[in-house]
Every structure is written in structure tokens, then in C-alpha cells.
Amino acid sequence: MPISYNKENHIFKLDTSDSSYAFQVYEENYLVHLYYGAKIPDDNLEHLMFRGSFPSFSPYNAKVCNPMFSADITQSEYSGEGAGDYRLSALAIKNADGNCVTDVRYVSHTVYSGKPELEGLPGLYLNSEDEAQTLELVTLDAVTGARVTLYYTVFESLPVITRSVRVENSSDRPMDIERVYSCCVELPTADYDLIGLYGRWYKERSVQRRALAHGIQSIASKRGSSSHNHNPFAAIVSSDANEDYGEAYGFNLVYSGNFSAEAEVDASGSTRFIMGINPESFGWRLEPGEGFTSPEVVMVYSHNGIGEMSRVFHRLYRKNLIRGKWRDAVRPLLINSWEAAYFDFDSDKLVSFASQAKKLGIDMLVMDDGWFGHRDNDTSSLGDWYVNENKLSGGLGSLVERVNALGMKFGIWYEPEMISPDSDLYRAHPDWCLQVPGREKSIARRQYVLDMSRKDVRDNIFEQMYSVLSKYNIEYVKWDFNRNLTEAGSALLPAERQKEIFHRFVLGTYELMSRLTKAFPDLLIENCSGGGGRFDPGMLAFSPQIWCSDDTDPIERLSIQFGTSMCYPASTMGAHVSACGRTQIDTRANVAMWGTFGYELDPNKLTDSEKREVTQQVEDYHKYYSLIHEGELYRLVSPFENAYRCAWEFVSEDKTEALVTCVTMRRAEHPMFILRLKGLDPDKMYEEDESGEVYSGALLMNAGINLTQRSDRDGESLTRYFRQV
Ligand code: DGJ
């Protein structure tokens, strides 16, 4: 049983395949955290609670008999506010008396097989009830009547626990949630590093690793979306951890809005970590009887290094986050019009792309931005989702038919949450965008943001999308989002609820996405936000792939894809071969192959030899599809640690196949390069495809494969494919 409760010592133990997590109901029903780490069989863990003596400055509860107990130094299972624990608080509720003191204590619990759905929020799902057990731990702030349920879902065959929190107002007066984090995790020392993924537009998800230090360190977004700047992922790893060794605790919030992850090292030298909705610009009014559910955080533990942590996330997301037909079905190989034409296209040009692409073996044409309203550049028409007949003469139906007649599928671009000031929609409903009274609305990419908290807004956008998608044979939607939120207020919310808008915006987007996926279950949605500005698990619950970055230069993509792979599998990473001139086309393809793979160029402009290469790449895409989409990723040489080379490897689950790719980013000081592979079976024999040489797994992993090149020029790359013989 993954979840157990020892009635004698009141210890809860949550055991996954490879980790244990424990806490205790202590005197006065305090919830005291005890342990999170590698799996242990015991549950006599009370001794872990002792934190030494505390000074007179530390408050204590006189009702607790233990003179060594103070909330100031105790590891809390879910920290409150203003009642003696001065470290990061996971929960703060302003009560009807106007103060924020919040102190929840254990009331009861239930354990059951399965995992509950979170109201209005995406989350992991189970393929069968016995895949996981859930603990619902009910706590109460007896003074204010805030009833807080902590949810823990514990996976049996993966070292994964998900957590979320529900706050209910069981009093007869209103209360305001000021902060409600989805988890609070305590670690007994500070001998850890914090890893985060930072960046900006065109340079998403660079890996940053820093030693934890006394005080608070944080990773957060308050841009209204998860953002290019910081991803809702954090890992706390032992100071000595590397790809293959050491402890790694990975955290990923299933949420697409403002988030915050904070780690505090306290005076006892221990670490508290919390993750959830960013409390800055957040507030939530709870009237009597109302409830609020937090998004869920996914916690992964590995004692075999950072690489294994990533592979657990990958396995989990492939099977328990990505939904619907496209989880398992082979995704179409697409060509996208954006970098080939930008706004400058008409039906004939698109048909010519499709016709040439078909000859190269490509499956689908995606018509990107510019097909609707009178949009010939980015100054107009968002919100007017009807076809621009000047560009697409004969209409969308005729274009789709012409493309289909070539044997190609058709996909289309939308930016549903946005509105241009120059649009019929804005002229008819100026109050439909986010705004606050008396303040000019900031503009970005010449557009405003729709108030997604409003049902009338969502209904309008849904109906517009429905009328196009239900009429024509459109099999793919690229869902874009090209700015962040400002002056975030809603014309419909009362003053005391205006701080709810950021979260209501996200809930509104999820509601629209879920309506669309229900109406069109076979539709493949690729999420995008000016590249990878909303690359998060919340979006992955609706769209199995996300455009990784607007930067399609393969050398730049190495660090972007490397960082993204910290928790997101290759099958989710939108990656295309573009016309980017600085690197030859085989390297562009080798890098895009570490992702969904596709093209983003004018196929008519390819030379004959490039066309032959593309035909070969398409063949390779099919050959390696399941190895990349379902295989295990090993990051061999990091572009953040090695100035010259980057290398990675996919190994099939049964270890019978492996594909290794190595890219020279810059000519190396030393030409000799021997690469040791990972993840193979030492006792199996593998044949290398190109040379026909046979090597043992032991040789490939210990001696390595000699990849020294005669020329070792910038931008060159190579692949090696091994199959068990
Ligand atoms: C930003 C996306 O990342 C691009 O791929 C493209 O779709 C443009 N938006 C279109 O405006």
C-alpha cells in the first residue's frame, strides 16, 4: 500500500516505487514533516523531528507538553502565517476580523485508490485506479473556520507524488485567501543546489544552477502566463549531483499563469520549499460555503541523478499528462508557413508549398498567422476569426480542398485570447479586454488581451472557432499567445474580487481549451506563445506539443531543447528545420529530430541536393519516431558545460536500440572525441548502422565510441544508430 497511517505514532507514510515521504500528527494536531527522500521501510521516524533547543525569541504553544517544540523551528507539513513560524508561509488567509493569522491543524483523513480531478484545472490522470492512491488530509483553522484539505496522490510504479490544496470557508463570514501554495516541502539540510529554467523570448529555458544560501531564493512569474522568463519548474539537487549521480527533487507546477517557487534556508540550516500560484497580484474572496482549489504540483524524486529525474518526468508526462488520440497516434509531419512567407501569402502560394512538401514526404500544411480579418501584418484583426477573402480567394474551404486533394492534411493558426484594437470585435465590444478604470491600456505587439474570465467572451471566441473548424477539414490548430497581461482588471468583477483576475484568466483559458478539445477530440493542438512562452504542464494537458522557441537556429536550439528536457519529453517539443542559413541542413534536421520534427521554410526554394536530403530526413523521422517519442533521453554533453560540443542519446525502453547525436558548436581545442554512451545493456551486442561494426553495450558505455572527425567545423553534426544483434 503506498499510503499508510500508523495509529500508534500517528505517522503518515507515502511510499512510491523509489521514494518515501513522511509526516506526523503531533500534539495539538500540529502536522510535522519528517522525511522526504530515498525509499525506507521503517515508520518509527519520530526522532527526526528533534531540532535542538530554541531561544526565548521563538514562540511556543503552552498546550504542547514537549518543551522542545516551537513552530519557529519545527518542520511544518503545510506552513501557515503569523502563529510562530516565521519562515515561508504556504497559506495566508485574511479573515473577517481583518488579520491574516492562519494556523491549520489536523482533523481527519481518507485514503482511496485513484486520483481526484481538480475543479477547473488540468492535472495528471491515471490510466487505471490502481496506478496511485490518494490521501485527503483535512485540516482546520479552528478560529476562522478555514477548512483546508491537502491532497497527496502517490504513484505506485514511479517516484512521483502530486499535491494540491483546497480551501473552503466553513464559517458564516467572508474570508480572503492571500496566498495558497500547492506544496510545502522540508529538507533537513541546506547542502543543495537550486536548478531553474530562465530565459527570454528567443532564448527560453536556459539551465541555471546555484547553491542554496541562507534567506529566500525564488523563481517566479507575474506576467500572467508561465512565461519565457522563468519556467514553473524547479529542482533541488544535492550539491554533488550530476546527470547520473546524487539526489534530485524535481517540482513542476501544472499551471499556465503567475507562479512562484521559493526556497528558504533557515537558522537551523534546513530548507523549506514552496510552490504554487504567485501570491503577488493574487487574492481570492471566499464567501461562506465557497471553496478554492490550487493547481497541482508534480514532485519527482531521484537518487540516481538529474538525468533520471528528467526521465521520470518524461515517462510520467507521456502517459499521465498528454491526453487523447495524439498521446499514442503517430503525429503528422508538418510544414508551417510562418518563416516561409510570414503574412505574405495567398492560396496559390500555400498550395505550391503543399504540393512540393507532398513530394518530399511531408504530411500536413499549416497556414500560420495572417489568414483572417484584414490581417496583412500584426496591426489588426485578432478576434475576427473569419477568412480574409482577398488573400484566400475562393475561401478557406477551397484552399483546404486543394491541399487535401494533394494528399496533404491542413492545419491553421489562432490566437484566441487576443484582440486587436483594429478589429470588428473590439469596435463592437471595447469592454471585452482586460482593463482597469481610468488607466490607458498598455499595448504589446499592437494587441490587447481578452478578458478570459468572462463567459460571454469565451462563448464568442468558441463559436467563431467552432464555425471554422466544424465546416472544413482542419486537423491541427496552432494556439498562439503573443503578449503578457497588463492592467489586469475585469469590467465584470466587483472591486473586492479584482485580484482574482489573473487566476480567473487562466481558468477561462483552460475552460475554452477544454471545450475545444471536447468538441474536436481528434484535433491536434500545438501550443505556442511567441515560441515557448507558455511551455508548461497545464498547456500540455490540452496540447500534446508546444512550439519550443521562435529561434530555429540549431545551435541556439541546443541549449533551449537541453533546458526544456529537464522535465518535458521530446515528444512535446515543437522543433522544425528552417531556412536558417548559418548551418547546413543536416544539422538543422539532426537538432529538430530531438522534438516533434517538421519544416518551416519554402520547399520550392530548396536545391535538388537539399530536396534529396529532406527526403532522407523524412525517412529517418519515421525510422526513429518511436525511439525518440517513447525512448529514454540521456543528456551526454551539455551545451551549458561544454563550449564546443553538445551530445544526447535516445535509448529504447527495452534497450535494443539507441540513437546518438553530436553537434559541434565551435571547433574544439582537441580534435579527438570519444563519447561514452549510457543506458545500454552491457551484455547486449549492438551493431552500428553505418559501419556495420558490432560492439558490446559494455564497450560503448565504458570505452565509448570514437567520434573524432577529420573536419570538426562549427555547425557540423553526426548521428550514430545502434541496434541489438
Ligand atoms: C509567434 C509564433 O511563435 C510564431 O511561430 C508565429 O506563429 C507568429 N507568432 C505569428 O504571429
Boltz pocket constraint, residues with backbone or C-beta under 6 A from the ligand:
constraints:
  - pocket:
      binder: B
      contacts: [[A, 338], [A, 368], [A, 369], [A, 413], [A, 480], [A, 482], [A, 528], [A, 529], [A, 530], [A, 531], [A, 547], [A, 549], [A, 550]]
      max_distance: 6.0
